[in-house]
């Protein structure tokens, strides 16, 4: 081995890398971004679970129970509803993840030293959140029962256990056995579509530019919008095929129940594909090589993956990351796929997410078209 030749090639590579400042900058920023995002988002310590309350007793005792859940730091008592139909609507659209139902006569039974039943409903579509919420709900009820018994004993001047207690009955909706596969497989549709179509679009157009064929297409009678649609149409077909493939294998291999409308899921997938393909097209207009396109694509997609709720529950993240997640299209698509497949809900419950995806599709595609047109000129 000749040391001089070796040092020469090392020097040449350093010079070549230093000239590609954009790629160097992204590769240096990517570990920092991953550290920050994973450091704050990689947790299953679920808190602040949205809770809806049906208080049919309306006594000081029932209000004390609600306050016990509010002050426990595990639940956010965001909704005071009057019926189970309203509670189901909130759970269906994702506004509430749990429900506390206090029956009439709750306070009288406790005052008489008897056991009072209370119902606690959980959205089982997310097993991580549901499992933690279930354990916390039972712990809070047990702690409140113990507190009531101690207070009763103190008032009566006894050391026995004369006070009433709370018997909490839990019910898990949509995924009673808390099977993780039922939660993950529908979400894989969004994750696979995002990575596959974005990378394919970005690489394909950059490859055309490297070969010089994109300029040849530019001098044809095709308009930029026609050229863009022509480039993206095959990837749209691939994305729809992947959607059907994942659903089919999920049913055959994992026994995933599909409770909602498959045509609705496919229509929403078209909206989501417009955002991922538009993102890939936008990346292709700012990247000069396929390697740079792949690195840039990964740099953009990693935050989308971490902040979408795919791996880690959004309820467990800091508030600032929860706010940032609203700028992630994948977040809305995961809510839609899980809602359709597991809950069987329709447009009424999912309209806010569908509307958000439509806005993202228009904005991202518009930006990609403008940038693509400029890059051809």
C-alpha positions in Angstrom: 0.0 0.0 0.0 1.4 3.4 -1.0 0.6 6.0 1.7 1.0 8.9 -0.7 -1.5 7.5 -3.2 -3.9 6.7 -0.3 -3.6 10.3 1.1 -4.2 11.7 -2.4 -7.5 9.8 -2.9 -8.6 10.8 0.6 -7.9 14.4 -0.2 -9.7 14.1 -3.5 -12.8 12.7 -1.7 -12.8 15.4 1.0 -12.6 18.1 -1.7 -15.5 16.5 -3.7 -17.7 16.1 -0.6 -17.0 19.7 0.6 -18.1 21.1 -2.7 -21.6 19.5 -2.2 -22.5 21.8 0.7 -26.2 21.0 0.5 -25.7 17.3 1.0 -23.1 17.8 3.7 -25.4 20.2 5.6 -28.3 17.8 5.5 -26.2 14.8 6.6 -24.9 16.9 9.6 -28.4 18.2 10.5 -30.1 14.8 10.2 -28.6 13.2 13.4 -29.4 16.4 15.3 -33.0 16.3 14.1 -33.4 12.6 14.9 -31.9 13.1 18.4 -34.3 16.0 19.2 -37.4 14.3 17.7 -36.7 10.8 19.2 -35.6 12.3 22.5 -39.0 14.0 23.0 -41.4 11.7 21.0 -40.0 8.2 21.8 -42.1 7.6 24.8 -45.2 5.5 25.7 -45.8 7.4 29.0 -49.2 8.5 28.0 -50.7 11.5 29.7 -53.5 14.0 28.9 -55.8 11.5 27.3 -59.0 13.4 26.2 -61.9 12.2 28.4 -65.6 12.7 27.9 -67.9 12.5 30.9 -71.5 11.5 31.2 -72.6 12.5 34.7 -76.2 11.3 35.2 -76.0 11.8 39.0 -75.0 15.4 39.2 -74.2 15.3 43.0 -71.2 16.5 44.9 -70.0 12.9 45.1 -70.1 12.5 41.3 -68.3 15.8 40.8 -65.6 14.7 43.2 -65.0 11.6 41.1 -64.7 13.7 37.9 -62.3 16.0 39.8 -60.2 13.0 40.8 -59.8 12.1 37.1 -59.1 15.7 36.2 -56.3 16.2 38.8 -54.6 12.8 38.2 -52.7 14.3 35.2 -53.5 11.3 33.0 -56.7 12.6 31.6 -58.0 15.8 30.2 -61.7 16.2 31.0 -62.5 18.0 27.7 -66.2 17.1 27.2 -69.3 17.0 29.3 -71.9 15.1 27.3 -75.4 13.9 27.9 -75.7 10.6 26.0 -73.7 7.6 24.9 -74.5 8.5 21.3 -72.7 11.8 21.7 -69.8 10.0 23.4 -69.5 7.5 20.6 -69.5 10.4 18.1 -66.5 12.0 19.9 -64.7 8.7 20.1 -65.4 8.0 16.4 -63.9 11.2 15.2 -60.9 11.0 17.6 -61.8 14.0 19.8 -62.1 11.8 22.9 -60.1 8.6 23.6 -62.1 7.6 26.7 -65.4 8.1 28.4 -66.5 8.1 32.1 -70.2 7.2 32.7 -71.6 7.9 36.2 -75.0 6.4 36.7 -77.9 8.0 38.5 -77.9 7.2 42.2 -74.1 7.0 42.4 -73.9 9.4 45.4 -76.8 7.8 47.3 -75.2 4.3 47.1 -71.9 5.7 48.4 -73.7 7.5 51.2 -75.4 4.3 52.2 -72.1 2.5 52.4 -72.7 0.4 49.3 -70.8 -0.3 46.2 -71.6 2.1 43.3 -70.9 0.9 39.7 -69.2 3.3 37.2 -68.6 2.6 33.5 -65.3 3.5 31.8 -65.2 3.3 28.0 -61.9 3.2 26.0 -61.0 3.6 22.3 -59.1 0.4 21.7 -57.9 1.3 18.2 -54.6 2.4 19.8 -53.6 -0.4 22.1 -50.7 1.6 23.7 -53.0 4.5 24.7 -55.8 2.2 25.7 -53.7 -0.1 27.8 -52.2 2.8 29.8 -55.5 4.6 30.1 -57.2 1.4 31.4 -54.6 0.9 34.1 -54.7 4.5 35.1 -58.6 4.6 35.2 -58.7 1.6 37.5 -56.0 3.0 39.7 -57.8 6.3 40.1 -61.1 4.6 41.0 -59.4 2.4 43.6 -57.6 5.4 45.1 -60.9 7.3 45.3 -62.6 4.2 46.9 -59.9 4.1 49.5 -60.2 7.8 50.2 -64.0 7.5 50.7 -63.6 4.6 53.1 -61.0 6.4 55.1 -63.2 9.5 55.3 -66.2 7.5 56.4 -64.2 5.7 59.0 -62.9 8.9 60.4 -66.4 10.5 60.5 -67.8 7.4 62.3 -64.8 7.2 64.6 -64.2 3.6 63.6 -61.2 1.7 62.4 -63.2 -0.6 60.2 -64.3 -0.2 56.6 -67.9 1.2 56.8 -67.7 3.4 53.7 -69.0 2.8 50.2 -66.7 1.9 47.3 -66.5 2.3 43.5 -66.8 -0.6 41.2 -65.4 0.4 37.8 -66.6 -1.5 34.7 -64.4 -1.1 31.7 -65.4 -1.5 28.1 -63.0 -1.4 25.1 -64.5 -0.4 21.8 -63.2 -1.4 18.3 -60.3 -3.5 19.4 -61.4 -5.3 22.6 -58.4 -7.6 22.8 -56.0 -4.7 22.2 -54.3 -6.5 19.3 -51.3 -4.4 18.2 -51.5 -5.7 14.6 -55.0 -4.3 14.2 -53.6 -0.9 15.0 -50.3 -1.1 13.0 -51.4 -2.7 9.7 -53.8 0.0 8.6 -51.2 2.6 9.4 -48.6 0.8 7.3 -50.6 1.8 4.3 -49.7 5.4 4.9 -46.1 4.8 5.8 -45.4 2.6 2.8 -47.1 5.0 0.4 -45.2 7.9 1.8 -41.7 6.3 1.5 -42.3 4.5 -1.8 -44.0 7.1 -3.9 -41.9 10.1 -2.6 -38.6 8.3 -3.2 -39.7 7.0 -6.6 -40.9 10.3 -7.9 -37.8 12.2 -6.6 -35.4 9.7 -8.0 -37.1 9.2 -11.4 -37.1 12.9 -12.3 -33.5 13.5 -11.1 -32.5 10.4 -13.1 -34.0 12.0 -16.2 -32.1 15.2 -15.6 -28.8 13.3 -15.1 -29.3 11.5 -18.4 -30.4 14.7 -20.2 -33.8 13.3 -21.2 -35.8 15.8 -19.2 -34.6 18.6 -21.5 -35.7 16.5 -24.5 -39.2 16.2 -23.0 -39.1 20.0 -22.3 -38.9 20.8 -26.0 -41.9 18.7 -26.9 -45.4 20.1 -27.3 -46.2 18.8 -23.8 -47.0 21.5 -21.3 -45.3 21.4 -17.9 -48.5 20.3 -16.2 -49.1 17.5 -18.8 -45.5 16.4 -18.3 -45.8 16.3 -14.6 -49.1 14.4 -14.6 -47.6 11.9 -17.1 -44.6 11.3 -14.8 -46.7 10.9 -11.7 -49.6 8.8 -13.1 -47.7 5.4 -13.0 -46.6 6.1 -9.4 -50.2 6.8 -8.5 -51.2 3.4 -9.9 -48.4 1.7 -8.0 -49.6 3.5 -4.8 -53.2 2.3 -5.2 -51.9 -1.3 -5.9 -49.8 -1.2 -2.7 -52.9 0.0 -0.8 -55.0 -3.0 -1.9 -52.1 -5.4 -1.4 -51.5 -4.3 2.2 -55.2 -4.5 3.0 -55.5 -7.9 1.4 -52.5 -9.4 3.2 -53.6 -7.8 6.4 -56.9 -9.6 6.2 -55.4 -13.0 5.1 -52.4 -13.1 7.3 -53.2 -11.0 10.4 -57.0 -11.3 10.4 -57.5 -7.5 10.3 -61.2 -6.6 10.3 -62.3 -4.1 7.7 -65.4 -2.5 9.2 -65.7 0.5 6.9 -65.9 1.5 3.2 -63.0 0.4 1.0 -64.0 2.8 -1.8 -63.8 5.7 0.7 -60.4 4.5 1.8 -59.2 4.3 -1.8 -60.5 7.8 -2.6 -58.7 9.3 0.4 -55.6 7.4 -0.6 -55.7 9.4 -3.8 -55.6 12.6 -1.8 -52.7 11.3 0.3 -50.8 10.2 -2.8 -51.1 13.7 -4.2 -49.2 15.0 -1.2 -46.5 12.3 -1.3 -46.0 12.5 -5.1 -46.0 16.3 -4.9 -43.4 16.2 -2.2 -41.2 13.9 -4.3 -41.6 16.2 -7.3 -40.7 19.2 -5.2 -37.6 17.3 -3.9 -36.6 16.5 -7.5 -36.6 20.1 -8.5 -34.1 21.1 -5.8 -31.8 18.0 -5.9 -29.1 17.7 -8.6 -28.2 14.0 -8.2 -30.1 10.9 -7.2 -28.1 10.6 -4.0 -28.9 14.1 -3.0 -32.6 13.5 -3.8 -32.7 10.4 -1.5 -30.9 12.2 1.3 -33.2 15.2 1.0 -36.3 13.0 0.8 -35.2 11.1 4.0 -34.5 14.4 5.8 -38.1 15.6 5.1 -39.8 12.3 5.7 -38.3 11.4 9.1 -40.1 14.2 11.0 -43.3 13.1 9.2 -42.9 9.6 10.4 -42.0 10.5 14.0 -44.7 13.1 14.4 -47.5 11.2 12.7 -48.4 8.9 15.6 -47.2 5.8 13.8 -44.6 4.6 16.3 -45.3 6.8 19.4 -48.7 8.1 20.7 -49.2 11.8 20.1 -50.8 12.0 23.5 -47.4 11.1 25.0 -45.5 13.9 23.2 -44.7 17.4 24.5 -47.3 20.0 23.6 -45.0 21.7 21.1 -44.5 18.5 19.1 -48.3 17.8 19.2 -48.8 21.2 17.6 -46.1 20.6 15.0 -47.8 17.3 14.1 -50.7 19.2 12.6 -48.4 20.1 9.7 -47.8 16.4 8.9 -50.2 15.0 6.2 -49.4 11.4 7.4 -51.0 12.2 10.8 -54.4 12.8 9.2 -54.2 9.8 6.9 -53.4 7.4 9.8 -56.5 8.7 11.6 -58.5 8.1 8.5 -57.2 4.5 7.8 -57.6 3.4 11.4 -61.1 5.0 11.6 -62.3 3.3 8.4 -60.7 -0.1 9.0 -61.2 -0.5 12.8 -64.1 1.8 13.7 -66.1 1.6 10.4 -66.8 5.3 10.5 -67.6 7.4 7.4 -67.2 10.8 6.0 -69.1 12.5 8.8 -66.7 11.5 11.4 -63.6 11.9 9.3 -64.4 15.1 7.4 -61.9 17.3 9.3 -59.0 14.9 8.4 -60.2 14.6 4.8 -60.5 18.4 4.5 -56.9 18.8 5.9 -55.5 16.2 3.4 -57.3 18.0 0.6 -55.7 21.3 1.6 -52.2 19.7 1.9 -52.7 18.1 -1.5 -53.5 21.4 -3.2 -50.7 23.3 -1.5 -48.0 20.7 -2.0 -49.0 20.0 -5.6 -49.2 23.7 -6.3 -45.8 24.3 -4.9 -44.4 21.3 -6.8 -45.9 22.4 -10.1 -44.6 26.0 -9.8 -41.1 24.7 -8.9 -41.2 22.1 -11.6 -42.2 24.7 -14.2 -39.4 27.0 -13.1 -36.8 24.2 -13.2 -37.7 23.4 -16.9 -37.4 27.0 -18.0 
